[in-house]
Amino acid sequence: MKNDILWFCAIFILLFTLFPKWTNAKNMFSLPVESPTPTIRYTNAMLRSRNTPCIQCQHSEYHDFTKYKQRKRGRKGGTRVKNKRRQSKPFAPSFVLGNTRSLVNKMDELQGASKFLRQYREASCLAFVETWFNQNTSETASNMNNFFVFRSDSTQEADKNRGGGVRLYVNERWANKNNASVKETMCTPNLELLTVNIRPHYLPRELTGVLVNVIYIPPTANETEAVGILTSRIQEQETKIARRPENHTW
């Protein structure tokens, strides 16, 4: 009996030395303290209601955006390439202007450009000054395929033995030759003017035609007189609205 009591005391002392926290009776027999934050518990019905069903679209296709190559910063936007790929034509006409200084020796280059270069091939009009053509120049020397031409050559009355002359090439895809006519030509020492009235294939209903002016002012011209003549011609070409006379009784 004594041996059992000794064994019990030895075991009790050993436990108290190994676990010193148990020496406090309050901690030994106290209940666990609840946490200050409340615990929220969800039922299975509540969890099922939170899971919204997946809505399928009519065109539900998986798009792998990693396949698309992103454009790096600092590169061109590709506007010129997009305009070339665009099938529709621009709504505004395009013009090519140039000072040729003798067009006779540049006709081969111009014909090649109108055939292989898109800027020339699809241009509405090609306007050139200083063609150095006169009345003795034949018409066949300056013709181009898919373009019809209007010319205003330099004259001896304007004291021009060499130089001057303006020319306008109109694209047949933009207008028909029968719907274009020369409205006015002028060749003076101060100003050279060629005015052509054109009715394109596609034009708003409110407009009956388009006036194209090819103007050349020589370096030796009197700028004041040239601007005065040009201003008067443009004012005559402006659209005028018919108005009822004030003293007329209806």
C-alpha positions in Angstrom: 0.0 0.0 0.0 2.8 2.4 0.9 4.6 1.5 -2.4 1.5 2.5 -4.4 1.3 5.9 -2.6 4.9 6.5 -3.3 4.5 5.7 -7.0 1.5 8.0 -7.2 3.4 10.9 -5.6 6.4 10.4 -7.8 4.3 10.4 -11.0 2.4 13.5 -9.8 5.6 15.4 -9.1 7.0 14.4 -12.5 3.9 15.6 -14.3 4.0 19.0 -12.5 7.6 19.5 -13.4 7.1 18.6 -17.1 3.9 20.8 -17.4 4.3 23.8 -15.2 1.1 25.5 -16.7 -1.0 22.9 -15.0 0.0 24.2 -11.6 -2.5 27.0 -12.0 -5.8 25.6 -11.0 -7.8 28.3 -12.7 -6.2 27.5 -16.0 -6.6 23.8 -15.5 -10.3 23.8 -14.8 -11.5 27.0 -16.7 -13.6 26.8 -19.8 -12.2 28.1 -23.2 -12.9 31.7 -23.8 -14.9 32.6 -26.8 -13.3 34.8 -29.5 -14.6 38.4 -29.7 -15.5 38.1 -33.4 -18.6 36.2 -34.1 -18.5 33.2 -36.4 -20.9 33.2 -39.4 -22.2 29.8 -40.5 -23.9 29.2 -43.8 -26.3 26.4 -44.5 -26.1 24.4 -47.7 -29.2 26.2 -49.1 -27.6 29.5 -48.6 -24.4 28.4 -50.3 -26.4 27.1 -53.3 -28.2 30.4 -53.7 -25.0 32.3 -53.8 -23.6 30.3 -56.8 -25.2 32.1 -59.8 -25.6 30.0 -62.9 -23.4 30.6 -65.9 -25.2 32.4 -68.7 -24.2 31.2 -72.2 -24.2 33.6 -75.1 -25.5 32.8 -78.5 -22.0 33.1 -80.0 -20.0 31.5 -77.2 -16.6 30.9 -78.7 -13.4 30.7 -76.9 -11.0 33.4 -78.0 -7.4 32.8 -77.4 -6.0 36.4 -77.2 -2.4 35.1 -76.8 -2.4 34.3 -80.5 -2.9 37.9 -81.5 0.4 39.7 -82.0 0.5 43.0 -80.2 2.0 46.0 -81.9 5.1 47.4 -80.2 5.3 51.0 -79.2 7.0 53.4 -81.5 5.9 51.6 -84.7 3.8 53.0 -87.5 0.0 52.8 -87.2 -0.4 51.4 -90.7 -2.8 54.0 -91.9 -1.4 54.0 -95.4 -1.6 50.2 -95.6 -5.2 50.3 -94.4 -6.1 52.8 -97.1 -4.6 50.6 -99.8 -6.6 47.6 -98.6 -9.8 49.6 -98.4 -12.1 48.7 -101.3 -14.3 51.8 -101.2 -13.0 55.1 -102.7 -12.6 58.3 -100.7 -15.5 60.7 -100.8 -13.3 63.7 -101.7 -11.5 63.9 -105.0 -7.7 63.7 -105.0 -5.4 65.9 -107.0 -1.7 65.6 -108.1 0.0 68.9 -108.8 3.4 69.5 -110.2 5.7 71.9 -112.0 7.1 69.8 -114.8 9.4 72.3 -116.7 8.9 70.7 -120.1 6.5 67.8 -120.0 7.5 66.3 -123.3 10.6 64.5 -122.0 8.7 63.3 -118.9 5.7 61.6 -120.6 7.2 58.1 -120.3 7.7 58.6 -116.6 4.3 60.0 -116.2 2.6 57.1 -118.0 4.5 54.6 -115.9 3.5 56.4 -112.7 -0.2 56.4 -113.8 0.0 52.7 -114.4 2.0 51.4 -111.4 1.7 54.0 -108.7 -1.6 54.1 -106.8 -1.3 57.8 -106.0 -1.4 58.6 -109.7 -3.6 55.8 -110.9 -6.5 56.6 -108.6 -6.1 60.3 -108.6 -9.1 62.3 -109.8 -7.1 65.0 -111.6 -3.4 65.5 -112.6 -2.6 69.2 -112.9 0.7 70.4 -114.3 2.2 73.8 -115.0 5.1 74.9 -117.1 4.5 72.2 -119.7 6.3 74.3 -122.3 3.7 73.4 -124.9 2.7 75.7 -127.6 0.1 75.7 -130.4 2.5 73.6 -132.6 2.7 70.7 -130.1 0.5 67.8 -131.3 -2.2 66.4 -129.1 -1.0 62.8 -129.3 2.4 63.7 -127.7 0.8 64.2 -124.3 -2.1 61.7 -124.2 -2.3 59.1 -121.4 -4.3 55.9 -121.0 -7.4 56.2 -118.8 -7.1 60.0 -118.7 -8.5 62.7 -121.0 -6.7 66.0 -121.2 -7.4 69.8 -121.3 -4.7 72.2 -122.2 -4.0 75.9 -122.3 -0.7 76.5 -124.1 1.5 79.6 -124.0 1.0 82.1 -126.8 3.2 84.7 -128.4 0.8 87.4 -127.6 1.7 87.0 -124.0 5.5 87.5 -124.8 6.3 83.9 -124.0 8.5 82.2 -126.5 9.4 79.4 -124.1 7.9 78.3 -120.8 4.4 78.5 -119.4 1.5 76.3 -120.4 -0.9 74.5 -118.1 -2.5 71.1 -118.5 -5.2 69.1 -116.7 -5.6 65.3 -116.9 -9.0 64.0 -115.7 -9.4 60.3 -114.7 -12.0 58.5 -116.6 -13.0 56.6 -113.5 -13.9 59.9 -111.8 -15.8 61.6 -114.7 -16.8 61.0 -118.3 -15.2 63.0 -121.1 -18.7 64.0 -122.4 -19.5 65.6 -119.0 -16.4 67.9 -119.0 -15.8 71.1 -120.9 -13.4 74.0 -120.9 -15.1 77.1 -119.4 -12.3 79.6 -119.6 -8.6 79.9 -120.7 -6.3 82.8 -120.1 -2.7 83.4 -120.9 -1.2 86.8 -119.9 2.3 87.8 -118.8 1.0 87.9 -115.2 -1.3 84.9 -115.1 -2.2 81.6 -116.8 -5.6 80.1 -116.1 -7.4 77.0 -117.2 -11.0 76.5 -115.9 -12.7 73.2 -116.6 -16.3 72.4 -115.6 -16.6 68.7 -114.7 -19.6 66.6 -113.8 -18.2 63.5 -111.9 -19.9 60.1 -111.8 -20.9 60.5 -108.1 -21.9 64.0 -106.9 -24.4 65.3 -104.4 -27.8 66.1 -105.8 -27.4 69.8 -104.8 -24.4 70.3 -107.0 -24.5 70.3 -110.7 -20.8 70.3 -111.4 -17.3 71.0 -110.2 -15.0 73.8 -111.4 -11.3 73.0 -111.5 -8.9 75.9 -111.9 -5.3 75.3 -112.9 -3.3 78.5 -112.2 0.2 79.5 -112.8 1.8 82.8 -111.9 5.3 83.3 -113.4 8.1 84.5 -111.2 8.4 87.7 -113.2 4.7 88.5 -113.0 3.1 91.4 -111.2 1.6 89.7 -108.2 -0.9 92.5 -107.5 -2.4 92.4 -110.9 -2.4 88.6 -110.9 -4.2 88.3 -107.6 -6.7 90.9 -108.7 -7.5 89.0 -111.9 -7.7 85.7 -110.0 -10.0 87.2 -107.4 -12.4 88.5 -109.9 -12.6 85.2 -111.7 -13.2 83.2 -108.5 -16.0 85.6 -107.5 -17.7 85.0 -110.8 -17.5 81.3 -110.3 -19.0 81.3 -106.9 -22.5 79.9 -106.4 -25.2 82.5 -106.6 -28.6 82.2 -105.1 -31.6 83.5 -107.0 -33.4 86.2 -105.1 -36.8 87.8 -105.6 -36.7 91.5 -106.5 -37.8 93.7 -103.7 -40.0 96.0 -105.8 -41.8 93.1 -107.5 -45.4 92.5 -106.6 -46.7 89.0 -106.6 
